[in-house]
Amino acid sequence: GAPMTKELLEQYQDICGELAEMEEEGMPYRTSVLWDRKREVDDFIDALPWRKKKLVLAVLQYGNRWNIIRRALGSLKSSDALRKEYKRILEKF
């Protein structure tokens, strides 16, 4: 598949929301594109080591609120260090 991008990760919640809405309304999915994108992000996250996976999932949940992410992870790292680590994760893929 295409390389993982920050943009695709940022769209993940919208993609999931749109798929859930379509399911609720009994609408046929605009399937392949949305499902493929969701699967791409899921596969990317699943392939990460546990600690990095936790960081990516926290960013998906809290956006770029690094102080909240730091507390949610119980991390001793600074907010800035977590932000840089997240950036490095994306650069590798």
C-alpha positions as CSV (number, residue, x, y, z in Angstrom):
1,G,0.0,0.0,0.0
2,A,0.9,3.7,0.0
3,P,3.2,4.9,2.7
4,M,1.6,5.9,6.0
5,T,1.3,9.6,6.2
6,K,0.4,12.0,9.1
7,E,-2.6,13.1,7.0
8,L,-4.0,9.6,6.8
9,L,-3.5,9.0,10.5
10,E,-5.3,12.3,11.2
11,Q,-8.2,11.2,9.0
12,Y,-8.6,7.9,10.8
13,Q,-11.3,9.1,13.3
14,D,-13.2,10.7,10.4
15,I,-13.0,7.5,8.3
16,C,-14.2,5.4,11.2
17,G,-17.0,7.9,12.0
18,E,-18.2,8.0,8.4
19,L,-18.2,4.2,8.1
20,A,-20.2,3.9,11.4
21,E,-22.7,6.5,10.1
22,M,-23.2,4.7,6.8
23,E,-23.7,1.5,8.7
24,E,-26.3,3.1,11.0
25,E,-28.2,4.6,8.1
26,G,-28.1,1.3,6.2
27,M,-26.4,2.9,3.3
28,P,-24.1,0.9,1.2
29,Y,-20.5,1.7,1.9
30,R,-18.6,3.8,-0.5
31,T,-16.6,0.8,0.4
32,S,-13.3,0.1,-1.0
33,V,-11.7,3.5,-0.5
34,L,-12.8,4.1,3.1
35,W,-12.3,0.5,4.2
36,D,-8.9,0.3,2.5
37,R,-7.8,3.5,4.3
38,K,-9.0,2.2,7.6
39,R,-7.3,-1.1,7.1
40,E,-4.1,0.6,6.1
41,V,-4.0,2.5,9.3
42,D,-5.0,-0.5,11.4
43,D,-2.2,-2.6,9.8
44,F,0.3,0.2,10.3
45,I,-0.7,0.4,14.0
46,D,-0.7,-3.4,14.5
47,A,2.8,-3.7,13.1
48,L,4.2,-1.2,15.7
49,P,6.0,-2.3,18.9
50,W,3.7,-2.1,21.9
51,R,5.1,1.2,23.3
52,K,4.9,3.0,20.0
53,K,1.5,1.6,19.3
54,K,0.3,3.1,22.6
55,L,1.7,6.5,21.6
56,V,0.0,6.4,18.2
57,L,-3.3,5.3,19.6
58,A,-3.1,8.1,22.2
59,V,-2.5,10.7,19.5
60,L,-5.5,9.4,17.5
61,Q,-7.6,9.7,20.6
62,Y,-6.3,13.1,21.9
63,G,-5.0,14.8,18.8
64,N,-1.9,16.9,19.4
65,R,-2.6,17.7,23.1
66,W,0.8,16.4,24.2
67,N,0.4,17.2,27.9
68,I,-2.8,15.1,28.0
69,I,-1.1,12.3,26.0
70,R,1.8,12.4,28.4
71,R,-0.5,11.9,31.4
72,A,-2.6,9.3,29.6
73,L,0.5,7.2,28.9
74,G,1.9,7.9,32.4
75,S,5.1,8.9,30.6
76,L,8.1,10.4,32.3
77,K,9.1,11.9,29.0
78,S,8.4,15.5,28.3
79,S,5.5,16.5,26.0
80,D,8.1,17.7,23.5
81,A,10.0,14.3,23.6
82,L,6.7,12.5,22.9
83,R,5.9,14.8,20.0
84,K,9.3,14.1,18.5
85,E,9.0,10.4,19.0
86,Y,5.6,10.4,17.2
87,K,7.2,12.3,14.4
88,R,10.0,9.8,14.1
89,I,7.5,6.9,14.0
90,L,5.8,8.5,11.0
91,E,9.2,9.2,9.3
92,K,10.1,5.5,9.4
93,F,7.0,4.4,7.4
